[in-house]
């Protein structure tokens, strides 16, 4: 087939897409989830505040799994990050070290408390926070380090914790994409002062669409979080702090308990999907991340980079792939998000992050395994038109 014929077959140019419907997330909750929901509805207790037991049961189960003293369940991963920064006392002018590749809420929740993001570079093979750049950017204003286990790839927590302790800094792990990931057999979320998780719909564990939870061993911070997510209340009538309403429902916690029981099979499914996709596109020049020896990557996303010579086509590639029926997204460099850039921040250097973010595409792994060949076909269909795309749209 000629290059022109291939070009015309792309859905973005009016051709027939590989998939007429986008792959959707697949969950196997089954009868157990239906029974759990029915039990909550029949109880009449839809909130923990009014006597429902499911929120605290989920907290106990999640903290026990990770061998942490306390867990605080709330409405989203964004809420969990916000509550974490609040609990450790981020104040106006405090610097928070954040990897340049992350999700917007990693920085926006710090900014809302007056924190100053200090963006650091990422490792060129693993695409997570580079400890050497963290050490280089610590100042007398630094209060905390946020380690993001991006796409399920564990950050180098032993090195980061050693650096933090030398400088008297706090550490928060963003484990939102890394349920079940491990370093030397130890679960992520068990290293830092606080670990924040998202429980949104595509995560390995979900509370039915949205949810978040924090793990920690400090009771004072846990109590601060509980007040922060519930209007600032302590007891029935005493309002002690500026706060939010980040409560989660009993129905969501009930779904979460069922999902938590399925964690291992979900991790296996995500990893198998990513591995199969990696195998199917292996002969292309698309670059994927490296799983570090001694770690366990939970593969929340299948992530790849376009070749550098086609980096300017990343947005086009994403759009073309979406029109082939494959959901995908890319992550802007945090320092380049327009509204965030208007707030005080530091972002010097970060050359690896800038290069990787400019070429990055991610595919969800929370899909049925039977869909992976179609996803690979669509990726390669668009990939094979990069040369002509460079001339037509580049």
SVG drawing of the C-alpha trace seen along z (x, -y; Angstrom):
<svg xmlns="http://www.w3.org/2000/svg" viewBox="-34 -35 56 47">
<polyline fill="none" stroke="black" stroke-width="0.4" points="0.0,0.0 1.4,-3.4 2.0,-6.1 -0.9,-8.2 -3.2,-5.3 -2.3,-4.7 -2.8,-8.4 -6.3,-8.4 -7.2,-5.4 -6.8,-7.3 -10.0,-8.2 -8.8,-11.8 -8.8,-12.0 -12.2,-10.5 -11.2,-6.8 -12.8,-4.0 -11.7,-3.8 -10.1,-0.6 -12.9,-0.6 -16.3,-2.1 -16.6,-2.4 -13.9,-3.4 -12.8,-0.7 -14.4,-1.2 -13.2,-0.4 -14.1,3.1 -14.9,4.0 -16.2,7.3 -17.9,6.3 -20.7,8.9 -23.3,10.0 -21.1,9.1 -21.1,5.4 -24.9,5.4 -25.4,7.0 -23.2,4.5 -25.0,1.5 -28.4,3.0 -27.3,3.5 -26.3,-0.2 -29.6,-1.4 -31.6,0.8 -29.7,-0.4 -30.7,-4.0 -27.2,-5.1 -25.8,-6.8 -23.0,-8.8 -20.5,-7.9 -21.4,-11.0 -24.9,-9.7 -23.7,-6.3 -22.8,-4.3 -20.0,-1.8 -18.7,-1.3 -16.3,-4.3 -14.5,-3.3 -14.4,0.3 -12.8,-0.6 -10.3,-2.8 -9.4,0.2 -9.0,2.6 -6.8,0.2 -4.6,-0.8 -4.2,2.8 -3.1,3.8 -0.4,1.2 0.5,1.6 -0.2,-2.1 -1.8,-3.3 -4.4,-5.6 -6.4,-6.0 -8.8,-8.9 -11.2,-8.2 -12.6,-11.2 -14.3,-12.2 -11.4,-12.3 -7.7,-12.0 -7.6,-15.7 -9.2,-16.0 -6.6,-13.6 -3.7,-15.7 -5.3,-18.9 -5.8,-17.4 -2.3,-16.1 -0.7,-19.5 -3.1,-21.0 -2.2,-18.4 1.5,-18.9 1.0,-22.7 1.9,-24.1 1.7,-27.8 2.1,-30.8 5.7,-30.9 6.6,-27.3 8.3,-25.5 7.0,-22.1 9.2,-20.0 7.1,-18.4 8.2,-16.5 7.5,-18.3 5.6,-15.3 2.4,-14.9 -1.2,-15.7 -2.4,-19.2 -3.8,-18.6 -0.3,-17.7 0.5,-21.4 -2.8,-23.1 -3.7,-21.9 -0.4,-23.2 -0.9,-26.5 -4.4,-26.8 -2.7,-26.8 -0.1,-29.4 2.6,-26.8 5.3,-27.5 5.8,-24.6 9.5,-23.9 9.5,-21.7 12.2,-19.1 13.3,-16.9 12.5,-13.2 14.6,-10.2 14.9,-9.7 14.3,-5.9 11.6,-5.7 9.9,-9.0 9.5,-9.6 11.1,-12.1 14.9,-12.4 16.4,-12.3 19.6,-14.2 17.5,-17.1 15.5,-17.1 18.8,-17.4 19.9,-20.3 16.8,-22.4 16.3,-22.2 16.4,-25.7 15.8,-27.1 12.2,-27.6 11.6,-23.9 8.9,-22.3 8.0,-19.1 8.7,-16.7 6.0,-15.2 7.0,-11.8 4.7,-10.8 4.6,-7.1 3.6,-8.1 1.7,-5.5 2.4,-2.9 6.2,-3.3 7.7,-3.4 9.8,-6.5 13.1,-5.9 11.7,-6.3 14.7,-5.0 16.9,-7.8 14.2,-10.4 13.5,-9.6 17.2,-9.7 17.5,-13.1 14.4,-14.4 15.6,-13.2 19.0,-14.9 17.3,-18.2 14.4,-17.8 11.7,-17.7 8.4,-16.0 7.5,-13.6 4.2,-12.8 3.7,-10.0 1.2,-10.4 0.1,-6.8 -2.9,-7.6 -1.7,-5.6 0.3,-3.0 -1.9,-0.8 0.0,2.4 3.4,1.1 6.4,2.2 10.0,1.4 12.0,4.4 8.8,6.2 7.5,3.2 4.3,1.5 4.5,-2.1 2.5,-4.2 4.5,-2.8 7.6,-5.0 6.6,-8.6 5.0,-10.6 1.7,-10.6 0.5,-8.6 -2.3,-10.0 -4.4,-7.7 -7.0,-8.3 -9.9,-5.8 -11.3,-7.1 -12.9,-4.9 -9.9,-3.6 -7.7,-3.1 -6.8,0.5 -9.1,-0.2 -12.1,-2.4 -14.9,-3.6 -17.3,-3.6 -16.1,-6.6 -14.5,-9.0 -12.7,-8.8 -9.5,-9.3 -7.7,-8.1 -4.7,-9.1 -2.4,-6.8 -0.3,-7.9 1.0,-7.1 0.5,-10.5 -2.8,-10.8 -2.7,-14.5 -2.5,-14.9 -5.3,-12.3 -7.5,-14.4 -6.7,-17.6 -7.6,-15.8 -11.0,-14.6 -11.8,-18.2 -10.6,-19.6 -12.8,-17.3 -15.9,-17.9 -16.5,-21.7 -13.8,-22.1 -16.0,-20.4 -14.8,-18.7 -17.7,-17.1 -21.2,-18.4 -21.0,-22.1 -17.3,-23.2 -15.8,-24.6 -12.0,-24.8 -10.4,-25.4 -10.9,-26.6 -12.1,-23.5 -13.9,-21.9 -16.7,-19.4 -14.8,-16.4 -16.9,-13.6 -17.5,-10.4 -20.7,-8.3 -21.3,-4.9 -22.4,-3.6 -19.0,-4.5 -17.1,-2.9 -19.2,0.3 -18.1,0.5 -14.6,-0.2 -14.5,2.7 -15.5,5.1 -12.9,3.5 -10.2,3.8 -10.8,7.5 -10.1,7.6 -6.8,5.6 -4.5,8.5 -6.5,9.7 -6.8,6.1 -3.1,5.5 -2.5,8.7 -5.0,7.6 -3.4,4.2 0.1,5.6 -0.9,8.3 -2.7,5.6 0.4,3.4 2.7,6.2 0.7,7.5 0.4,4.0 4.2,3.5 4.8,6.8 2.5,5.8 4.2,2.5 7.7,3.6 9.0,3.2 8.1,-0.5 10.3,-3.3 7.8,-4.2 9.7,-4.3 8.2,-2.9 9.4,-3.3 11.7,-0.9 10.7,1.2 13.6,0.9 15.1,4.2 13.8,4.8 10.6,2.9 7.1,3.9 5.3,1.5 1.5,1.6 1.0,0.4 -1.9,-2.0 -1.2,-3.3 0.6,-2.1 2.8,-5.1 5.0,-5.7 7.0,-8.4 7.0,-9.5 10.5,-9.6 12.1,-13.0 12.0,-13.8 8.2,-13.7 7.8,-15.4 5.9,-18.3 3.2,-15.8 2.2,-14.6 -1.1,-16.5 -2.0,-15.4 -1.1,-11.8 -3.3,-11.9 -6.2,-13.3 -5.8,-10.8 -5.6,-7.9 -8.7,-9.0 -10.6,-9.1 -9.5,-5.5 -11.5,-4.6 -8.6,-4.5 -8.9,-6.7 -5.6,-8.4 -4.2,-11.4 -1.0,-13.4 0.3,-15.3 1.4,-18.9 4.5,-19.9 3.1,-21.3 5.1,-24.5 3.5,-25.1 -0.1,-25.1 -1.1,-28.7 -3.1,-29.5 -0.6,-27.7 2.3,-29.6 0.8,-32.9 1.5,-31.8 5.0,-31.9 7.0,-28.8 10.4,-27.7 11.0,-25.5 14.6,-25.9 16.2,-23.0 13.9,-20.0 15.2,-19.2 14.3,-15.5 10.7,-16.3 10.3,-18.8 11.5,-16.4 9.4,-13.5 6.2,-15.5 6.5,-16.9 6.4,-13.3 4.2,-11.4 1.0,-9.5 -0.8,-7.3 -3.4,-4.6 -5.5,-3.2 -4.9,0.4 -8.3,0.8 -9.9,2.4 -10.9,5.9 -7.9,7.9 -9.7,8.7 -9.4,5.0 -5.6,4.8 -5.0,6.1 -7.3,3.4 -5.6,0.7 -2.2,1.9 -3.5,1.9 -4.7,-1.7 -1.4,-2.9 0.6,-1.4 -1.9,-2.6 -1.3,-6.2 2.4,-5.6 3.0,-4.5 1.7,-7.8 4.1,-10.0 6.3,-10.7 3.5,-12.1 1.9,-13.8 5.2,-15.7 4.8,-17.1 1.0,-17.6 0.4,-19.0 3.9,-19.3"/>
</svg>
